[in-house]
Amino acid sequence: MEFEFDFRLHADCSLLTGTVYFELAPDRYSGKCWAPGSRFLHEYTFCLFEGIFERRAPDYDHFGFVEIPRVQWQLIIGDIVTLRAALVQAIDTQQVTLPYGSTWKVQGPFELALAANQRALAALLTDLEVWLRQTCSEHEVISVLGI
């Protein structure tokens, strides 16, 4: 299996290629996917830090839909900030231990272009943190819609 990482937090679902994206939807799941206001992360990229969700959201499932309350998001955001700081501080040849998810093994492909991938992932985590903080200030729940 060949992995391609897309280190963007997408806001416009019409620009997505295929359907292998996690959707982060403000508020409770409404019964509809690809909702306005949602953000989208490519599955392989999400797997790089999916372990945070596996640890912090007990009902999280890679293939399911879960509503995560604000209090849990604060823990997830804290882990995202810690991970981003480690990535930013890493020297180009230094590997940061990522909280990989348990579904796909993406470690090898990520390490092939380690320095560039670490920088790109750090930038994505910055965008994600900003969106999560704003969304948590407006909603009690953010839903994660898996593959």
N, C-alpha and C positions, 0 to 999 in steps of 0.2 A: 504494500500500500504506500502510495506517495503522498506526503503531506505538504500542503502549501499554507503558510500562515498569512492571514489577513489581519494586520494589526490596526484595524480601524473600528471605531465605535460608530456604527451606521445609524443615522436617523431616518433615512429615506429608504423604505423597503423596496421601492421600485428600482433601485440601483443594485440590489443584491443579485448575485449569480447563484441560482439554485435555491434550495430550501434548507441547507445544513447550517442554520443559524439559531442561536439561543436568542430568545426575545426577553427583554427586561421591560415589563409593562407597569406603568404607574398605576397604583391602586389594585384592587382585587381583579382576578381574571373574569372577564365579562362574557366568556364563551366564544370570543372571536380572537383570532391570531392576526398578526400584522397590523396592530392597532396604532392609530395616530398617537404620537407622544412616546412611543416605545423606542428602545434602542436595541440594536442587533449586533451580536458578536458571532463570528464564524466559529463553528464547532471546534476545530483543531486549536484555534487560539484560546478559546474558553478552557479547553482541557489543560492548558499550561498552568492555570491557577484554580481549576475546578475543585481541588482538594480543600480550599477554603470553604466552599459551599457544603461539601460533604461533611466537614467538621462542625460548621457553625449553624447549619439548618438541618435539624434531624430528619425532616420529611423530604429533603432534597432527593431528586431522582433525575439522572441524566436524560431519561426519556419521558418524564412526567411534567406536570405543571404543579408548582408550589407557590403559595402565598407566604411571603416572609415579612413578619412585622418589623416595624422601625427599630425596636430594641435589638433584634438580631442583625439588622443591617448595620447598626453602629459597630458591632463586633467585626462584621465582614469588612467594613470600610477601614477599620483599624488594621486588619490583616493586609488589606490592599496597600495601605500607606507604608506599612513595614516592608512588604515585598518590594514596592517601588523604590524605597530608600536603599535597600540592599542592591538592587539592580543598578541604580545610579552610582553607588559607591564602588561597584565592582570594577576592577581593572579589566581591560579587554580580554585577557586570557583567564580570568578568574571566573569560575562557574558559581552561580548562585543556585542554591537548592530550591527548586520550585515546588509548590504544593500541587503536583500533577494530580489530575483526576484518575479514577480507577478504570475508566472505560477504554480510552485509547492510550497507547504508549507512544507519546510524542517527543520523548526526551532526546532520542538520537537525532531526528531531523532538526530539532531546535538547536542542538549543539553544533551542527555542521556550519552554521554561520553565527556562532555564539555572540560575538561582540555586537554585530548589527541587530541580531534578534533581541538581545538584552536591552539595547537602547530603544528599539521599536516597542517592545512590551512595556517598558517604563513609561513611554509617552502615552500608550493606550491606557495604562492604569491611571495616569493623571486625568485623562479625559473621563474615564469611568468614575473616578472619585468625585470629580466636580458634578457630574450628572446625578450620581447617587445622593450626594449631600443636598443638592437642590430639590430633588424629587422626595427625599425623606422629610424635608421641611414642609412639603405640601401634602403628603399622603402618609397615612398610617401603615400602609402595606405597599410593597413592590412585589409583583409576581414574576417568577422565573419560569418561562415556558421552554421546556427542553425540546429535544429533537423528536 
